[in-house]
Amino acid sequence: MPRYYFDLDNGTTPYRDAEGLEFSGATAACAAMRRTLLEVAKEEITSDTAKRLAGTVRDRDGVIWRAQLRFEVGPAARGSQKHVGGGKQLTRYVRRILAPAKVTEGNSLKASR
């Protein structure tokens, strides 16, 4: 099986993978990097400070895939919020993420049992 290398950068400390992991192919390796970046984001984004996470997947010939996540917060100008297409899809996505929780009256989340 081919070997792929995952390089990560959290904006302060770059990590270059020297060992790599074996995957059945590039598609599987890139999917693993997507999951890895999301897991790193859960750990790294712990406050309202801006954060950039980047990752690349390499094979023996060089970089085959890149991804970057950016998290930025700040005040919004009044009246600047506009509807962006894909609202129904985004709503389904948020509901799937919050599936273990149940929204109760008063907009508070309560764990479902």
C-alpha positions in Angstrom: 0.0 0.0 0.0 1.2 3.5 -0.7 2.5 5.7 2.1 1.2 9.2 2.7 2.5 12.0 5.0 0.4 14.5 6.9 1.9 18.0 7.5 0.0 20.3 9.8 0.4 24.0 10.7 -1.6 25.7 13.5 -0.1 29.2 12.7 2.6 29.0 15.3 4.0 25.4 15.2 4.4 23.6 11.9 4.5 19.8 12.0 6.2 17.8 9.2 5.3 14.1 9.2 8.5 12.0 8.7 7.0 8.6 9.2 3.7 8.7 7.2 0.8 6.2 7.2 -0.3 3.6 4.7 -3.6 4.0 2.9 -5.3 2.2 0.1 -5.0 5.3 -2.0 -5.0 9.1 -2.2 -8.8 9.4 -1.7 -8.6 7.6 1.7 -5.5 9.6 2.7 -7.2 12.9 1.9 -10.4 11.9 3.8 -8.2 11.1 6.8 -6.6 14.5 6.6 -10.0 16.2 6.5 -11.0 14.3 9.7 -7.7 15.1 11.3 -8.0 18.9 10.6 -11.5 18.9 12.1 -10.2 17.1 15.2 -7.3 19.5 15.6 -9.7 22.4 15.2 -11.8 21.1 18.1 -8.6 21.2 20.3 -7.1 24.4 18.9 -10.1 26.7 18.7 -10.9 27.2 22.4 -11.5 31.0 22.5 -12.7 33.9 20.4 -9.3 34.5 18.9 -8.6 34.2 15.2 -7.0 30.9 14.2 -5.7 29.3 11.0 -5.1 25.6 10.6 -3.6 24.2 7.4 -2.7 20.7 6.3 -1.2 18.9 3.4 -1.0 15.3 2.3 2.2 14.2 0.5 3.1 11.1 -1.2 6.7 10.1 -2.3 6.4 12.5 -5.2 5.2 15.6 -3.3 2.1 17.4 -2.2 -1.2 15.9 -3.5 -3.8 17.8 -1.4 -4.1 20.9 0.7 -6.7 22.2 3.1 -7.0 25.3 5.3 -9.5 26.2 8.0 -9.8 29.8 9.2 -11.7 30.9 12.3 -12.3 34.6 12.7 -14.6 36.5 15.1 -15.4 40.1 15.5 -18.2 42.6 15.6 -20.5 42.8 12.6 -21.7 46.0 11.1 -25.5 46.6 11.6 -27.5 45.5 8.6 -24.5 43.6 7.1 -26.0 40.1 7.5 -27.3 38.8 4.2 -28.9 35.5 3.4 -26.5 33.2 1.6 -27.9 30.3 -0.5 -27.9 26.8 0.9 -29.9 27.6 4.1 -31.8 24.3 4.1 -28.6 22.3 3.7 -26.9 24.2 6.4 -29.9 23.7 8.7 -29.8 19.9 8.1 -26.0 19.9 8.8 -26.4 21.8 12.1 -29.3 19.5 13.2 -27.1 16.5 12.5 -24.3 17.9 14.6 -26.7 18.7 17.4 -28.5 15.4 17.1 -27.4 14.2 20.6 -28.9 17.4 22.1 -32.5 18.6 22.1 -33.6 22.2 21.9 -36.0 23.0 24.6 -38.1 26.1 25.2 -36.1 29.2 25.9 -33.4 28.2 23.3 -31.4 26.2 25.8 -29.8 22.9 24.9 -30.5 19.9 27.0 -28.9 16.5 26.4 -31.4 14.0 25.2 -31.6 10.6 26.9 
